[in-house]
Amino acid sequence: MKNKLMYTFEEDLKKRLKSPSFRKSWEESEPEYLLAKQMIEKRLIQKLSQRQLAKKINTTQAVISHLETMNANPSLQLLKRIASEFNSRLTIRFS
């Protein structure tokens, strides 16, 4: 019998957040993470590929990929087009 170590992303994150340096990095990247997560969720709910979404908002699949892998700094105009395609409202706030 093989002994597999299984744990969730949330469990791993909770453990890693105990490290001050990791916590600082996580907090700095959290907006990008949340954007990517929400984009992927919305895109999958609508059963769109990255290429299909890109075509609908007049950009390239590479741009969508960069957003979803947190390797982009999108303009507000691009985010508005994405939100519109998802029938969502773009909300930006400082807290």
N, C-alpha and C positions, 0 to 999 in steps of 0.2 A: 504494500500500500504506500503510495506516494503522499508525503506530507506537503501540502501546498500552503504557502503563506498568502492569504488574500486579505486585502483591505481596500477601503474606498478612497477616492480622491480626498474627500472631506476629512477622513481620519488621518491621512498622510499630511494634509495641509495643517491640520490642528497641531500635529507633532512638530512640523517644520517651523510653524509660527513662534515656537518657543525660543528660537534662535533670533537674537536682536538684529543681526545682519540680514537674515532671510526676511524677517518681518518688515524691515525697512525697504528692501527690494520689492517685496510683494505689494506693500502699500503704494509704492511709486508706480507699479505696473498695473494696479487694480483697474483703473479706468479702461485701459486697453483690453484687459482680460474680459471685463464685463461687456464691452462693445462686441468683441469677437464672439463671445458666448451667445449673446442675444442675436447677433446676425446669423450665426449657424443655426440656432434653434428656429428662427423665423424662416430661414431659407428651407430647412428640412420640412417644416410644417407645410410649406407651400409646394413641396416636392420639386424644388428648383436645383439644378446644378449650379456651380459657380459660373460656368459659361453662360447659362440661360439668364441668370440674374444680371450678369455683366451686360449682356446684349440689351436687356430691358431698360437698363439705366445708362446706356451709352458709354460704357467703359470696357475694360478688358478683364478676362478671367484672372490675369496676373494681379490686377488691382484688388479684386475680391479675395484672392488667396493671401495677399499681403495683409489685408485687413484682418482676415480670420486667423492669421498666425501672428498677429500683433507686431507686424513689421512695416507698418505704414503710419503716416500722420495725415489722415484724411481732412479735406476741406469741409467746411460747413455745407457748402453747396452739394458735395458728394453725399454727405450724410443725409441731407434733406431728400435727395433723389432716392436713396435706399429706403428711408422711412416711408416715403410716398409709395414706393413699390410694395412695401409690406403693409400698406394701409394702416400705418402707425404714425404717431406724432413724435417728432424728435424733441426731446427735453434735455436741456443742459442746465446744470445748476452748480453752485458752489455751496459747500456745506462745511 
